[in-house]
Amino acid sequence: MDRIRVFGATTVVVGGREVTGPALGGIKPRQVLELLALAGGAPVSKDRLVDLLWGEDAPASARATLESYVCVARRAIAPGGSGRSSVVQTTCAGYRLDTSRITVDLGECRALLSRASTAPAAECVRLVRRALVLSEHPLLATESRAGWADLERDAFGHGLAAACTTAARAALTLGDTDAGLELSERAAGLAPLDEAAVRIRMAALVGSGRRAEAIECFLALRRRLVGELGVEPEPATRSAYVDLLTDRSDEPGRHPTRGEVSGLLELLRETLTRVPGLDPGPVERALAGVASQALQLL
C-alpha cells in the first residue's frame, strides 16, 4: 500500500517511488497533503483549508487557488492520475485522503497508542515502543513556521508523553526496570512539566538504585515549575520527594546530602509560608537556624 510520512521531511511513497521536497509541487500543495494526512481520512472543508493555509491574509481567490493546489498535489504524487482515481478525493464536505489505498505514519502511531492505553502491561510496553520507533523523527519537520503544525506537534507530544508514562508504569509493575527507565526518560523529556511523568521517572530511578538522581529529578522539576509557572509541585509529587528523603530501608547508614537537606528545607519553607496568618519573619529565622545546624552535621 502507498504511504505518506509526516514524521521527518514530508514524503509520499507511491508506486514504489518516493516523492518529497520540491517534487511535491511547492509549499502550499505539500501543506494541503499534510493537512489531509493529519485528518486521518476525515474530510477537511475548503474553508478550513483556506483558513489554515492563509489565515487572515487569504486572498479573494483563495478557494480557486486551493483547488489548483489540490490538482498540483494530485499530479505530483500520481502523474497522469485524474481526480477520481487520486487518493486525494473531492467530497461534498471538502477533500479527504482515501486511507483504504494510502496509509499515514501518524495514523499508525495514533492507533498504536490507542491500543496501548487499554492493553495488558507487557503489550502496552511493546505497542508504545513501536510507536516510538515510528515517531523517531520530529512531526512535520518540514513545517517550521506554520502555527497549525506547532499545535499538532504539541498535541502529539503530550499524548506520546502520557503513553510513555503509562508504559513506564506498566514496565515497573512487571519488574522490568530497564524498560521503566527507558520509557520514563522519554516521558519526562517530552513533557518536563508533567508531574505524572516526572513521578514515574523518580520511581524508575529509585527502582534502579539511583536515588540521588531521583531527588535531583524532583528538584529540577520544582525549579522549572516555580521559574516558568510560579507554582509549586502538586502534593503527590512533594509526598514522593519526602518519601525519597525518609526511606532508608535499602541504604543502611546513609546520610542525606547537602542538596537533599536544602531541598527539603525549601519545601518546608514554601509549605509554612502558605499557612494563613503565619508571620514569615520568625519562620525564616527558625528555618535559617535549623538549616545551619543540619548542614553542619553533614
C-alpha positions in Angstrom: 0.0 0.0 0.0 1.2 3.6 -0.7 2.2 5.7 2.2 2.6 9.2 3.5 5.3 10.0 6.0 4.8 13.2 8.1 7.5 12.3 10.7 10.6 14.0 9.4 10.5 15.5 5.9 7.1 15.0 4.4 7.3 12.2 1.9 4.8 10.3 -0.3 5.8 6.7 -1.2 3.6 5.8 -4.2 4.0 3.1 -6.8 7.4 2.2 -5.3 8.8 5.7 -5.7 9.4 8.5 -3.2 8.1 12.0 -3.7 9.4 14.6 -1.4 10.7 18.2 -1.3 10.0 20.4 -4.4 8.7 17.3 -6.2 5.5 17.6 -4.1 4.6 20.7 -6.1 5.7 23.5 -3.8 4.9 24.7 -0.3 1.1 25.1 -0.4 0.4 21.8 -2.3 2.6 20.0 0.2 0.8 21.6 3.1 -2.6 20.5 1.6 -1.3 16.9 1.6 -0.1 17.3 5.2 -3.3 18.8 6.4 -5.3 15.9 4.8 -2.8 13.4 6.3 -3.4 14.9 9.8 -7.1 14.4 9.4 -6.7 10.6 9.1 -9.2 10.1 6.2 -11.8 12.5 7.5 -12.9 15.3 5.1 -11.4 18.8 5.6 -13.6 21.6 4.3 -12.3 24.1 1.8 -13.0 26.9 4.2 -10.9 25.2 6.9 -8.0 24.6 4.5 -8.1 28.2 3.3 -8.0 29.4 6.9 -5.1 27.2 7.8 -3.1 27.9 4.6 -3.6 31.7 4.6 -5.2 32.8 7.8 -6.4 36.4 7.8 -4.3 37.1 4.7 -6.4 34.9 2.5 -6.9 36.5 -0.9 -10.4 36.7 -2.5 -9.3 34.0 -5.0 -8.2 31.6 -2.2 -10.8 28.9 -2.9 -10.0 28.8 -6.6 -6.3 28.8 -5.8 -6.8 26.0 -3.3 -8.4 23.9 -6.0 -5.4 24.4 -8.2 -3.1 23.4 -5.4 -5.0 20.2 -5.0 -4.6 19.5 -8.7 -0.9 20.1 -8.4 -0.6 17.8 -5.4 -2.5 15.0 -7.2 -0.2 15.3 -10.3 2.9 15.3 -8.0 2.1 12.0 -6.3 0.4 10.3 -9.3 1.4 11.9 -12.7 -1.5 11.5 -15.2 -4.0 10.4 -12.5 -7.4 12.1 -12.6 -9.2 13.5 -9.6 -11.5 10.4 -9.4 -8.6 8.0 -9.4 -6.4 10.0 -7.0 -6.1 9.2 -3.3 -6.9 12.9 -2.7 -10.6 12.7 -3.1 -13.2 15.5 -3.5 -16.3 15.1 -1.4 -19.3 17.3 -0.6 -17.6 18.2 2.7 -14.3 19.1 1.1 -11.2 17.0 0.5 -10.0 13.8 2.1 -7.4 11.1 1.8 -8.6 7.6 0.7 -7.0 5.8 3.6 -8.1 2.4 2.1 -5.4 3.0 -0.5 -2.8 5.0 1.3 -1.6 4.9 4.9 -0.2 7.7 7.1 2.6 7.0 9.6 1.0 9.4 12.1 -2.3 7.5 11.8 -0.5 4.2 12.5 1.3 5.8 15.5 -2.0 7.1 16.9 -3.6 3.6 16.5 -0.7 2.0 18.4 -1.0 4.5 21.3 -4.8 4.0 21.4 -4.4 0.2 21.7 -1.7 0.6 24.3 -4.0 2.6 26.6 -6.2 -0.4 27.3 -3.7 -3.2 26.7 -2.2 -5.6 29.4 1.1 -4.4 30.8 3.5 -6.3 28.5 1.5 -5.5 25.4 1.3 -1.8 26.4 5.1 -1.6 26.6 5.5 -3.3 23.3 3.0 -1.1 21.5 4.4 2.2 22.9 7.9 1.1 21.9 6.6 0.5 18.3 5.1 4.0 18.3 8.4 5.5 19.5 10.1 3.9 16.5 7.5 5.3 14.1 7.9 8.8 15.6 11.6 8.8 15.8 11.8 11.9 13.7 10.1 15.2 14.5 6.5 15.5 13.4 6.0 17.8 10.4 9.7 18.7 10.4 9.3 20.5 7.0 6.9 23.0 8.6 9.0 25.2 10.9 6.8 28.3 10.7 3.2 27.1 10.4 1.1 27.7 13.6 -1.1 24.7 12.8 2.0 22.5 12.7 3.1 23.7 16.1 -0.3 22.9 17.6 -0.1 19.4 16.1 3.4 18.8 17.4 2.3 20.0 20.9 -0.8 17.8 21.0 1.1 14.7 19.7 4.0 15.3 22.1 1.6 15.4 25.1 -0.2 12.3 24.0 3.1 10.4 23.4 4.4 11.5 26.8 1.2 10.3 28.5 1.6 6.9 26.7 5.2 6.6 27.7 4.3 7.4 31.4 1.6 4.6 31.3 4.0 2.2 29.6 6.8 3.0 32.1 4.4 2.3 35.0 3.4 -1.0 33.3 7.1 -1.9 32.9 7.8 -1.3 36.6 4.8 -3.5 37.6 6.4 -6.2 35.5 9.7 -5.8 37.3 11.3 -4.6 34.1 13.4 -1.7 35.5 15.4 -1.2 32.2 12.2 -0.6 30.3 10.8 1.6 33.1 13.9 3.7 32.9 13.9 4.0 29.1 10.2 4.9 28.9 10.1 7.2 31.8 13.1 9.1 30.4 11.2 9.6 27.2 8.1 10.7 29.0 9.9 13.3 31.2 11.9 14.5 28.2 8.7 15.0 26.1 6.8 16.7 29.0 9.3 18.1 31.5 6.5 19.9 33.4 4.2 16.9 33.5 4.3 15.8 37.2 2.9 12.3 36.5 5.8 11.8 34.0 8.3 13.0 36.5 6.9 10.9 39.3 7.2 7.7 37.3 10.7 8.8 36.3 11.6 9.2 40.0 10.1 5.7 40.8 12.1 4.2 37.9 15.3 5.8 39.2 14.7 4.6 42.7 14.0 1.1 41.4 17.4 1.0 39.7 19.2 2.2 42.8 19.7 5.8 41.6 18.1 7.6 44.5 20.3 10.7 44.2 19.2 11.2 40.6 15.6 10.7 41.6 16.0 13.5 44.1 17.6 15.8 41.6 14.7 15.0 39.2 12.3 16.4 41.7 14.4 19.5 42.4 14.8 20.2 38.7 11.0 19.9 38.2 10.4 22.3 41.1 12.8 24.8 39.7 11.1 24.7 36.4 7.6 25.0 37.9 8.5 27.9 40.1 10.6 29.7 37.5 8.2 29.2 34.5 4.8 29.0 36.0 5.2 30.4 39.5 3.6 27.3 41.2 4.8 24.6 43.5 4.7 20.8 42.7 1.5 19.0 43.4 1.0 17.4 46.9 1.5 13.9 45.3 4.9 14.9 43.9 6.0 16.6 47.1 5.0 13.5 49.0 7.0 11.3 46.7 10.0 13.5 47.3 9.6 13.4 51.1 9.4 9.6 50.8 12.7 9.6 49.0 14.3 11.5 51.8 12.9 9.5 54.6 13.0 5.9 53.2 16.5 4.5 54.0 15.4 0.8 54.0 17.8 -0.1 51.2 20.6 2.2 52.3 21.5 1.5 55.9 23.7 4.1 57.5 23.4 6.5 54.6 23.1 10.2 55.5 21.3 12.8 53.4 23.4 15.1 51.2 23.5 18.9 51.4 21.4 19.1 48.3 18.7 16.8 49.8 18.6 18.8 53.1 18.5 22.1 51.2 15.7 20.8 49.0 13.7 19.6 51.9 14.1 22.9 53.7 13.0 24.8 50.6 9.9 22.6 50.5 9.2 23.2 54.2 9.6 26.9 53.8 7.1 27.1 50.9 4.6 25.0 52.9 4.9 27.1 56.0 4.6 30.4 54.2 1.2 29.3 52.8 -0.3 28.9 56.3 -2.8 31.8 56.8 -1.8 34.3 59.4 1.7 32.9 59.9 4.3 35.7 60.3 7.1 34.9 57.7 9.8 36.6 59.7 10.1 34.2 62.6 9.6 31.3 60.1 12.6 32.4 58.1 14.8 32.9 61.3 13.8 29.5 62.6 14.5 27.7 59.3 17.8 29.5 59.0 18.9 28.2 62.4 17.7 24.7 61.6 19.4 24.8 58.2 22.7 25.9 59.7 22.7 23.2 62.3 21.6 20.5 59.9 24.3 21.4 57.3 27.0 21.4 60.0 26.2 17.8 60.7 26.9 16.7 57.2 
